[in-house]
Amino acid sequence: MNIHEAFQLAIKHYQAGNLQQAEYIYREIIKIQPNITDIHYHLGILLQDKGQIDEAITCYRKAIQLNPFADTYYNLALAIQDKGQIDEAIICYQKAISMNPNDAEAHSNLGQLLQRKGQIDEAITCYQKAIDVDPNLAGAHLNIALALLLSGNFEQGWKEFEWRWKSEIFYKRNFSQPLWNGSDINGCTILLHAEQGFGDTIQFIRYASLVSELRAKVILECQKELRSLLQNIGGIHRVFVQGEKLPEFDLHCPLLSLPLVFDTTLKNIPAKIPYIYVDNISIQKWREKIQEDNSKLKIGLVWSGRLTYEQDHRYRSCSLEIISPFIVFRKEKVQNRQKIRLRV
């Protein structure tokens, strides 16, 4: 078997999910002929799939040293980005784009990194280039939506945000009833349903009262953990937990589509505060929990979000160890100040 045949066999093993066998063949080829660009490139892909990011980066760098290609820079950018090395990943995406200006995903990914650095305008430019290259790239539309909203351009941002339903990361509910688009709903029953995390549901449930003011009966489907909190909101007829059988209704609308329906801008964000009220049972429960704490100042800290979020460990949550130095204050340090107690 010659090197070309061995390479093709390794690719077949990789495509069949036989990563160990494919890796063995790649490494045997490298022993015989260490200067074949494609071998290092494909071994890098395999190692990246296995989560061996450092080894994958080494392979990509070797492939670039032998013969640089746009795809190699793109994959290297992904790997370096996974290590949290944003600036170097940006350079790699830029090199990939310089070699292939029509790589829509490279433009979009570059925009995401620039946005993380706070360069919103530059990020929007990258997203728009991606859309110009591939008008159907849902990820680029979703990215530009979030950037536009962040910049305060709600009018265009909420429109672009509807592209989330064509993205792989969002699950679209399919109902036989039509999606509400702002039409007259006087006398109708409308289902509002949560679609993302707890925070999004809590933020956008403020629109429920606006829907109710249009003389519609509003029913809500939400996460089970939020039912007790949201059932006290004015304008909601009844709250159902996701998975429960729903009653008859005429129309439906995801919570995060309501800002678009109501033409929300920075000037007219619903701001009737408070719009969420805690039930008396929960209030009494927490009174009993802290009744022995006579501190005037009581602080609650949340250090972790939902761990199922893909980038939670890198961009949102932190370990309890990071805030642990603040949990206990030695008496000599507080002296004449009010002692602060944190309960975790």
C-alpha positions, -999 to 999 in steps of 0.1 A, spaced: 0 0 0 15 34 -10 12 66 9 -18 79 -11 -37 47 -5 -29 47 32 -41 84 34 -74 75 17 -78 46 41 -72 68 71 -98 93 58 -124 64 55 -116 53 90 -121 89 102 -154 93 84 -166 60 99 -157 72 134 -127 49 138 -106 77 151 -80 55 168 -73 36 136 -72 68 115 -48 84 139 -25 54 138 -23 55 100 -17 93 99 12 90 124 27 61 105 26 81 73 43 110 91 71 87 102 78 78 65 71 111 49 70 140 75 65 168 50 30 161 36 8 191 44 -25 173 41 -15 146 66 -7 172 93 -39 191 84 -62 160 87 -44 148 118 -51 182 133 -88 178 125 -89 144 141 -72 156 173 -94 186 175 -124 163 174 -109 143 202 -105 174 223 -67 173 221 -65 210 213 -28 216 220 -18 186 197 -42 198 170 -27 233 171 8 218 167 -4 199 136 -20 230 120 11 250 126 32 224 109 8 222 80 10 260 76 47 259 78 48 234 49 21 251 27 -4 275 42 -41 273 31 -71 293 42 -88 263 57 -58 255 79 -58 291 93 -95 288 98 -92 255 118 -62 269 137 -83 299 146 -110 277 160 -85 257 181 -67 288 194 -101 304 202 -110 273 222 -79 279 243 -92 315 250 -64 331 230 -86 357 212 -61 380 197 -41 353 180 -73 337 168 -83 370 152 -50 371 133 -56 336 120 -92 344 108 -78 375 91 -52 354 73 -78 329 63 -100 357 49 -71 373 30 -66 339 13 -103 333 7 -124 365 10 -155 345 2 -155 324 34 -187 336 50 -181 316 82 -147 331 87 -161 366 85 -188 357 110 -164 340 134 -140 370 132 -170 393 141 -178 372 172 -142 376 185 -142 413 178 -175 416 196 -160 399 226 -133 426 226 -160 453 226 -154 463 190 -191 462 181 -190 483 149 -161 463 135 -180 431 144 -212 443 126 -190 450 95 -177 414 96 -212 400 100 -225 420 71 -196 408 49 -206 372 58 -242 379 49 -231 396 16 -212 364 7 -239 340 19 -273 357 25 -287 324 39 -260 320 66 -283 319 97 -254 322 122 -243 355 107 -278 369 108 -281 358 144 -247 373 153 -255 406 136 -289 407 154 -272 404 188 -246 431 179 -273 455 166 -293 450 198 -262 456 218 -255 488 199 -291 500 205 -303 495 169 -335 476 181 -354 482 149 -331 462 127 -318 440 155 -352 424 164 -359 417 127 -326 399 123 -332 381 156 -360 361 139 -332 343 120 -326 323 152 -352 298 141 -330 288 112 -299 284 134 -290 249 147 -288 262 183 -324 271 187 -354 248 188 -385 261 170 -418 250 183 -442 239 156 -479 246 164 -509 242 141 -520 276 153 -505 306 135 -477 328 149 -490 361 161 -476 390 141 -493 419 158 -528 413 143 -560 421 162 -564 395 190 -595 409 207 -613 380 222 -586 355 212 -566 331 234 -529 335 228 -501 312 240 -469 329 250 -441 304 254 -406 305 269 -379 296 244 -345 301 261 -330 304 296 -345 315 328 -331 350 325 -346 355 291 -380 344 304 -379 367 334 -368 396 312 -393 393 284 -423 382 305 -428 420 310 -446 420 276 -474 397 288 -494 426 303 -491 445 270 -506 415 252 -534 412 278 -542 449 272 -552 440 237 -581 422 252 -567 387 246 -567 359 271 -530 352 278 -518 317 287 -481 311 294 -459 280 290 -426 283 309 -399 263 326 -412 244 357 -387 262 379 -403 296 371 -439 287 374 -444 299 410 -427 332 402 -445 340 370 -480 329 380 -483 362 400 -479 384 370 -508 405 360 -525 398 327 -517 361 326 -547 339 328 -529 307 335 -494 293 336 -484 259 323 -451 240 326 -432 229 295 -444 193 288 -479 198 302 -509 194 280 -520 228 268 -556 240 264 -571 253 232 -556 285 219 -559 306 188 -524 320 183 -489 317 198 -458 338 201 -424 331 216 -415 355 243 -384 369 225 -405 377 194 -427 401 214 -403 431 212 -405 429 174 -443 426 175 -445 457 197 -419 477 176 -396 480 207 -370 507 207 -347 521 234 -374 548 240 -404 524 246 -390 494 264 -418 483 288 -406 497 321 -435 491 345 -415 481 375 -419 459 394 -437 435 370 -428 404 389 -440 397 425 -429 370 449 -456 350 465 -462 353 502 -451 317 509 -417 323 494 -413 355 513 -421 338 546 -398 309 538 -368 333 534 -378 353 565 -374 321 585 -341 313 568 -325 346 578 -344 355 609 -313 350 631 -292 373 610 -295 408 623 -272 424 597 -286 455 582 -270 446 548 -277 412 533 -262 403 500 -269 373 478 -242 362 453 -248 341 422 -216 328 408 -228 301 383 -253 300 355 -268 269 339 -239 245 333 -254 232 300 -246 265 283 -217 256 260 -195 286 269 -206 288 305 -172 280 320 -153 306 299 -176 336 295 -202 335 323 -198 315 354 -169 313 379 -159 288 405 -169 293 441 -132 294 450 -129 327 433 -153 345 456 -145 324 487 -121 350 501 -151 374 505 -172 349 524 -155 353 558 -143 387 571 -119 386 600 -130 407 630 -98 428 629 -104 437 593 -139 451 598 -131 469 631 -157 497 635 -175 489 602 -207 469 600 -198 433 597 -210 417 564 -222 381 563 -226 362 531 -246 331 531 -238 306 504 
